[in-house]
Amino acid sequence: MDRVPIMERAPRAILFLLLIVDFGVAQNTTSKADEFHVGVILNLGSLVGKVARTSVLLAAEDFYAAHPNYSTKLVLHIRDSMASDVQAASTAIELLENYKVQAIIGPQKSSEAVFISKLGNITQVPTVSFTATSSSLTSDSMPYFVRATMNDSAQVKSIASLIQAYGWREVVLVYDDTDYGRGILPYLNDALQEIDIRVPYRSVIPLSATSESIMQELYKLMKMQTRVFIVHTSTTMTSLLFTKAKEVGMMNKGFVWIITDGVANILESLNPSVIEAMNGVLGVRYQVPKSQELDNLSIRWSRMYQWDNPDESPFNKLSIVGLWGYDAVWALAWAAERVGISSIRNKRTWSSKNSTCLQSMAISTNGHELLTAIVQNKFRGLSGDFDLTDRQQLKVSMFQIINVVGRGWREIGFWTVESGLSRQLNQNGLKITGSASMPDLNPVIWPGESTDIPRGWEIPRTGKKLRVGVLTSGYPEFIKTLRDHVTNKTRASGLSIDIFEEAVKRLPFALTYDYVPFGTADTAKIDIAVGDITVRYNRTLYVDFTIPYTESGVGMIVPVREDMINNMWIFLKPLSTGMWFGSIILFIYTGLVVWLLEYLNGNEHVHGPFSLKQLGITMFFSILEEKEKLERFLSRIVLLVWMFVLLVLTSSYTASFASMLTVQKLSPTVTDFHELQKKGEYVGFHRGSYIEGLLVDIGFERSKIRPYDTPDDFYCALSKGSKNGGIAALVHEVPYIKLFLANYSKGYTMVGPIYKSAGFAFALPKKSPLRAELSRAILNITGGDSIIDIEKKWINKKSHQNEDKIDDSGAITFGSFGGLFLLTGIVTTFSLSVAVLLNHHKKYQQNTGGKGNDQNECAHGQQGEDGVSLGEQADQNSDEEEKCSDTENQTTLAVPHSSNTNSDQLPDSKNNNIGCRSTENNGATSLTHAGSQIIHRGDKTGLSLSGCLDGEFS
C-alpha cells in the first residue's frame, strides 16, 4: 500500500491533519486498487453476444455500487471471438499472458469452451460460461469449467412429455452440425425411446448451409410422412430455417414445430418478421420469476443496450441469457472478495523442446480456492436460485411451455420434474388437473392458425404412392391378384381387398396407393401388406398389425349324423338335472308342511301314524272325496301357490318336450378333439399353415395328421372318413370354415372354436403411423352393415340346419324358475311358522283357563275350529234352543255337585234346557250357555246337546 511521505518541516498540527487525511485516502485507495482481472470472451457480432456484453458490464457496475467498501474489484477485459474457435483460443491465451486474468467469463459457444477449458485446467484458471449448454462439457473431464446455465439435457424430458401428451408417435430431429447441435442427441434419443417415440430421420444443418441448401432439405422433409419436427439450432440458423419453411408451405395446418430453449429463451430479441414466420411453434424455455428488481433492471438494461448498440432493434429485451450473465458476474465478484488476489504465480515447466507461447503462462496459486468459492456460492439472483453445487452447473427443475403467436408468445403451461405438464403453477409446484388422455395445457394456435391438434403425420401429396403388397390366396374369395397387360399394373379383388379399400375411403385424409405383388423386386420395401394374414405372436416381432377384420379362432369341420328319436330317457331332456332335483325337493317339502298344518289343526284324516296315504291325501286333495278335503285356511294358501308353480312348470315342460319330438335333429359325429386323439382318428389341415404346429402342440401324432391343398380336397377326405383313407375332422381357421360350409353345407358342421387366435388383419412396418388410422376405419366397418354386405358378396351364406344338436343346452334350468320357487318357499315357510305360533298360543290359553278339579262344566252350544257346531246334534224338539258360537277364550262355570261318572245324557228339565255330562279322563268338549262354559272331558263320540237342561247333579 502506497503511503504519502511525511513532511518533516511542517508544523506538528498540520502534520497531524495531513496524517489523518492521508490515512483515509489510503484506505479508499486500497479498496479500489486491488484489481481482480477477468477475461470476457463473447461473439460480439451475434445477438447473444451483444445481450451478454451489456448484462456483464451492468452487473459489475451494480455490484460495486451495492458494495462500495469491498477490497477487490473486477476488471473486465472483453474480447470478440468473431464466431471462430481459433480466435476464441487466441484471445484466451492473450488474456492469460498479458493480463494474468484469474478467471474467464465465456466463451459463448460450446466448441470454443472445449479448448479454453483445457487451458483453464492447465493454468488452474476457472472458466465460467453462461451460454455454453452442450452436454459434452462436463466437470469430470474439465474440472475448472463452470456452467452458469443449464445443461441441454435438462430440457429433453419436458420435450418428450410434450410429444407424449399430444399422442404423436414419430418426430424428426433438426439440428446444427456443431458440438451444440450434436450434444443433445444422445439424451433426447433416450428420452424419446422411453416413451416409445420413433425418430425416422435426422436433418443435419451444416454451418455453411445456404438458403438454397435449406430449401432442398425442407422439400425432402415435406416428402416424408412425419409432420412433427424438433429444432435445436442456433438463432441465426433458426431464423433462416423458419423463414424458408414458411415460403415452402411447411408452416401450414398439419405441421408441428418445437424449438428448444436455446432459441425460446431469447425469442423476444429475434427479428419481428422471423417471429411472424414462426407463428404456431411450440417451445420450452426457462421460467424466470417475476420481481420488482427485475423490472427496474430491465429498464436500465434497455437504456444501456441502446447506448452500446444504437443500430440494433429497439425491440430487443433482456433475456434469461442476460440474467444468467448478470448473476454469474455477481457470483464471481463475491468469490473474488472472499479469496483475494493472487499475487504470486509459478512458471509452468514444459517437457517439450519446442518453444511455444504456452511456456510463458503461469499457474494461478488460488485457482482451486476461487473455483470452490464460485461453486459453493448459493444465492437468490434475478434469474432465480443460483446454485452451482450440482456438478458445477446450474440446477433447473422447471420449464415454461410457450406458443408463438403474432409478434410474441403466450404461455400454455409448465413442466416440472416432480409433476410433469400442467397449465397452472402455484407455490406448491404444479397442480395437475387434466386427464391422462388429454394434455393439461392451455389451447394452442397451431401453424396455419388452426386450433385442431395435428395428427403428427400425413401421406405426402408430392411423394410416392403407398405401396400395398398383395398375393393371391389359396382361397380366391379372400384375395386374388392379376396383371393388367394394358396398364401394366397389378389389380386385386376379394373380401380382404374390399375391406381395405373401404377402410381407405373412411380415412380422414386422401390416400393414394398401388398394388405390388409379393415375390418381385418391387416388394423390397412396401408400406402395408393386405390379405388373409393371420395375426401371430412371432409375426408381431417384425411387423405391426391392424385390428382383425374377421372372426377369430380355430375350429373343426366334421360330418353330421341324424339323431333318431329312440332314446327311452328323452322325456327327461326338457328339464335339467338341477331342475328335476329342485322340483322333487320342493314337492316333498310342500307336502310335509301341509300335513303338519292339518295335523296341528286336528284334521281327522291325518291323525294317527304317518303314512303315504296321509301324504297323498294332503298333496292331491282336489281329486279326493269331499270329506277328505283340507280344513285349514293356511294349508289352502300354500297349496294354491304350489299349484300355480306346477302349472307354469308343466306348461314349459310340455312346450320344450314337444319341440324335441317334432324338430329334426342333426348332431356332429365328433364334439371334442380329445375324442379324436383317444380313438386314433386322422385329422386334416391346410398345407403350409401354422395349424400343423398347433396340432402337434396339442398332442396329435404327426402320423395322424394329413395335409390338403384345396377345399375340394377337404371335401373328398371328409367324405371318405378316417377308416377309408380320409379324415374324421378338418382343423382350420374360422373364416375358412365359414367359406367351406357356404359351399358344402349339407352333411358338415363346425365344432369349436377349439383354439383362440386373433383373426385376419393387415400388416404394416413397425411404428407405422398409418396403423392407428386404419384400425379405426376397420372398426367402423366391422361395427356396421358394411361388413355384412361384403361377406354376402364373397361368401354365399346358407342356412345351416346341421348346426342344431340335441343336448342339454335347451333344457329348462333351476335358475329359470328361481323366482317362482322362492315365492312358494317363502309362503310355505311363513304359513308353517304362523301355524306353530297359533297352536302354541292356544295350548297356553287352555292351560291357564282350566281349573282341573272334579267339576262338571256346561256350555250352551259349541263350535270347533273346524266350524262344525255341537248344537246340530241336540234334541230336535227343544223349543228353547239357542245357538252359541265357540270362542277361543271361554268362561268356565264350576258346578258345586260331584261329577257324574256315567256318559249317559242327563234328563231334561222343564225350566231350562241344559245339557250336562260327567267329566271323564279323555279329552274335553266345551259347552257354552249364556256366557258360561262347561268343560266336558270325553272322546269324539260323546254326546252333543243343542240346549242345556236345568237339573241337579247328585
Phi, psi and omega in degrees: 000129180287144178238150177278128182298145182278132180275107186293326187271357181283154175299156184295324182294315180293322179298320181296318179294320179296324178296319179297313180295320181295324180294318179294318179294321180298322179296315179294321180294325181296316183292331182267342187273340183279087184274133179251102187282131182227130176269141179235116182244115182221158172270093187290351177272352180262163179295317180297319180297319179293319178296317181294321181299313179297320181293320181293314180295318180293326180295316179297320179296316181290324183296312184280345170286329178276338181230073185288343186262009180291146184276349178239157178213131180288133173247113186269126176249100185271132179230151182260123179278345179057031178061027181238131178294321180295316180296322179296319179293321180295317179293327178295317178297318180297321179291323180290324183281308190276324186249357180048047182298141181263356176200153178235127174263124186111196357284179187280320183263151180294324180294326178289326184291336182297308183288319182294325177293326176295320173299319179295325177295323181289313184270357182058041177252118180297139176247116183250113180243134177246013178231341181278106187251002183301136181289345180287343178274108182232157180286345180293313180271341181229082187296337182261014177262128180240125180259106179271032176214182182270155175284144178301329182292344181292337185264353188293324180291327177292322178293317179297320178296323179295317179294317180295324182297326181267001172078021178280142185251345180222145176220155174246132180265130177240119186211161177287149175274061180223173175299323178297314182289318183282337186297331183277342189302310182301320182287322179291320177298317179296318180294323179287323179293329179298330180252017173063044176258130184265142177245094184285342185203147175238125180258113182259123180258113179287160179296332182272012183297138177253177179298322180292317181292326177291321177299318179296320179293322179294321177296325176295320179293327180294333181281354179269162179284326185291137181237013178247123185234132174254120186252123178229080183228172177288169182296322180294314180290326178296317180299316180292321183297311183286331175296317179286327178297323177292325180293322183273359177090019180266009172250028178262183182298138178104342180266150178229126178236133178233124180255148179278178186290340181303324177262322183297329181291335181240029183300326182295336184270356179286162178297136181305325179293325177292318179297320177296323178292337182268010182303131181098352182285143171261153180206159174244136181215163181290139179274115181264122178291140180276144179200162178291325178298322179294321179295318179295319179296321181300322180293312180293324179295318180299319179296315181292322180295317178294328178290318180282333184229073184294338183270353182281164181293137179289351181278350180297134183236165177291122182255178179296331177297317177295323179292321176297319176296322179297311181291328179296320179294319177297316179298320179291322179295319177296317180295321179295321178294324181285322185271320183092181185267137177278111183266345182239132179231138178265140178286146181272128178265122183253142179274347182287141179282335181285137179277126178227167179290342181293339181293334183277352181280141182254163179263131180289133182281335180246023182297316181292321178294321178294319178300317180295320180294323179292314185291321184276357181276108180246131180204169177266102181266184179289339177272355182122207179288118180262102185222115182251015184288342180273093177055036176057039175215161186289135177280131178226125180232006183216139176228153178256132179262124185237161177230122182286122182223131178063234177254022179208210180214162176227151183278132177245354178163189182224166173220134174229161180296323185283320192243351180078217185274143175197156181270346183240153179227127177231186185292334181272005183107206183270138179247111183271121180238355182274170178280166181287337185274338181237145180291136178273067180229161176292157180302147183246139170263109186275170176307144185080013181057036179266145176256357178277135179295123181298149179289334178095353179201157177206155172280115185296135179286329182270355183268193180283160178285159178294132182264114184253114180279131181225158179204135180298131182270164173292349177238094185302339178297335179272313178201137178215133181243153175208159182259126176275110184288342180282308182267351182059033178243157179272133176246152182220150179211165179131175182298316180297320180293318179298320179292320179296313181294325177291323178294320179297323179295332183267003175290149181282015179208161180283138182224118177257145186207163174228141176278131180236119181290141176292154178092003179246171181293337182289343183268017177300326177214111178244161182265335180198144177249127184243135179161191178275072185260120180278136177283117179234152184299314183295335178284330180292347176288341185243332182223166172255149181243149168285178174290150182297148178249005177231171175295153182252161174116163176240129180233186179237140170261122182226153174292161179243156176230153181274129179273116175281144182275075181232020179275121183291342180254020182295337181293344177275346185296324184301332180247141177287167181299318178296325179293319179298310181295319179297319180294317181296317181296317178292327177299311180293318181298316180296319179297319180294320179295317179297320179298317179296321179299316180288326179294317179292335181275349179087025178296125185295341182280343182247004177281156183097185181299144180291137181216165178295331179297317179298317178297318178296320178298319182293316185283327184243051183295331187290341182253005180270177178292166186296326182287344183259034178270163179287145186251345184256141183293320179298324179296320180294323178296315180300313182289333178294315178294317181297320179293329176293319177297317179297324179296314180294317180295319180295319180296317180294319179298316181298316181295316180293319181293322178296322179295320180294327184277337186259333184270136179287136185244136174234131181232152180289151178288337180224134179244349183217133182290338175295330177295324177294321179295318182294321182277350181072032181282157177272142176234152181244165178206167179280126184300134178090354180269168181283357182297328180301311179296326178296316180296321178294320179294326179292327179131006178285143174285144181297332179290342180260010181246129183235128180272150177220160189254318188235163176301327177296322176296322177299315184296316181295318181294320179291326180292323181290322184089165185292328184277349183245029178089006179252217181224157177270338180202153176244123179265124184206171177283149187302316179301320178290326178296319178298320179293321179295315181292335177293331181261333182231061186284332185279120174093002182221155178210171180256139175242133179119202011294146178261351182208140183270128174224167188278341183097191181268143179208175177262142182256139179226162176298158179302137177066022180291128180290346181285342185297314183296318181293317179294322179297319177296319180294319179296319178297324176293325180287309183291341179271000181236202182273349183297319181295327178293316180295321180293318180293323177296329181291320187254338179237112183282096183286139177232166178279119183260095178289341181289356179280348179278139181219150175276114175206189183273006184293333180262005181290149178284127184261163179297326180295333180294331181251020182302321181295317180293316179295324176295321180296309182293327178295318180294314181298317182295312181295320179295318179297317178298319180296318179296317181297318179297319179295317179295319180296319178296320179294322180295315179296323178296319179293321180294319181293325181277338184270334185278143178269329169081355182272186183283068180237141174264145183235142181240154178211150177260099182077149178214140177224118180286175179294340180274359174089007180263123185276136176289335181294345180289341181261010180278183181295129182286340184269359182290125180275341183253037181290131177235138180258124181235138179268144182282140176236155182291328179257099183257149178266124184273130178253119181273134179258127186284350181269169181287157183284146176269125184274357179268155178259013179282160180281139179285150178295149180289157175249153182285327186274323184223151175256095183237121176269124182235150179208142182289157180275128177249179183270017178261211180287184183239135176245130186268135175234135183241148176206121175050046178081359178257166182222134175241123182270125179248120181266117180186179181271190185292339184271008179295172183282153179231130184240142175268343178225164180247124183263138177287139179184174179247148177261127180280000000 
